């Protein structure tokens, strides 16, 4: 029986070193695995960075890749989780012509119904921000597209696991 593909969120706790992201992404590239989203940020632990990577693959392959990631010297610990095991969000911003905000009542309704918020308004454009699941963001994009989107940017996934990952105990052993 072949292991079926599914979405996994990978959390990688690392030292903050130049070139590490390149080496981690090369692990996926060598196996021809597309990274759906990637985010890098500080973590809850001072001087420790966290990569959050979303990939679609089998669990057997995911386990092998986690093993390869953890062989990187700067990697402290790597975890993987299914969507059911995490709480996650993405964020996006849309830039749209200002005249539409006042001339098209429907845009105001879309903003309100999607739980988006207006970040800024000036004579030429206004900016809408939305945080939520990928599907919510894609729906908002589809609703705003007929009005003409000047610019659009979506973040990578950010997530926390529902169960403790015990990373703090591991880090204490490394004196972080």
Residue, then its C-alpha position, 0 to 999 in steps of 0.5 A: x500500500x502506497x503512503x498517500x500525500x497530505x499537507x504537512x506543516x514543518x516547524x524547524x528550530x535553528x540557530x540563526x546562520x547564513x545559508x541554512x535556508x538554502x540548505x534546507x530548501x535543497x533537501x526538498x529540491x533534491x527530492x522534487x518536492x514543491x514547497x507550498x509556503x515558507x516563513x522564517x521568524x524569531x521563535x519564542x526562545x531568544x536567539x532561536x529562529x523558526x522556519x515554518x514550511x508547508x509541503x504536500x507529500x507522504x508521511x514516510x517521505x516526511x519522516x525521511x526529510x525531517x531526519x535529513x533536516x535534523x542532520x544540519x548542524x545549526x538545526x536544533x529540532x524539527x517537527x512535522x504536523x498535519x493540519x488537524x494538529x496545528x492552529x494556523x493562519x496566513x495574512x495578505x494585503x490588497x492594494x486597490x484604487x481609492x475611487x472604488x472604495x467610495x463608488x462601489x458599495x459592494x467593495x465595502x460589503x466584501x470587506x465587512x463580510x470577509x472580516x478584512x480591515x482597511x489599513x490605509x487610504x489615500x487619493x490613489x489607493x487603499x490597502x486591505x489586510x486579511x488574516x485567515x485560512x488559505x481558502x478564505x484568502x483565495x475567496x477574498x481574492x476572487x471577490x476583489x479581482x473584478x474590481x481590479x487589484x493593483x497589488x497583492x501579497x500573501x504571507x507563508x503559513x504561520x502556525x503553532x502546534x496544539x500539543x506541546x513540542x517540548x522545545x524549551x526542555x531541549x533548548x535548556x539542554x543546549x544552554x539557550 
